[in-house]
């Protein structure tokens, strides 16, 4: 009798372990399926002009606003809807991640900031000298050379790596937030 009771307890703990394992695997599949969806599928230009929700209220909202999606299609629908609603916040998260990644690297940050006025100055100089009218190809060539030089300098200073890592982190944050936040009714 004692032995059958122990067998029942062992089988019930194995069932709980199997159930927890299958739940984790199912949820992981749902989250991994988000990598195949296009979160910007329903995004329009009007969505970019909307007033954005305050940033902290989006990521520190009430817990009843969040739940795990039941299926892959529900997760994809949530992501697409939430991206169109919170796109301004997701862009802000990317900018914050990018600035934080360049925080300790002052030279790449200054090179990045200096690249914009240098390009504008070269373009205005070409227009001022009349080279754009006399030699339109020269303007395009000088513009291309300046962009190529700036790109080479930024590559050397690892700004591209910081940009890519920031973009990746913001994309993952967008997918997770979009999938876990319930749709508005």
Helices and strands as residue ranges (DSSP letters): H 2-33, G 34-36, H 45-48, H 55-59, G 63-65, H 72-101, H 106-129, H 131-134, H 136-156, H 159-180
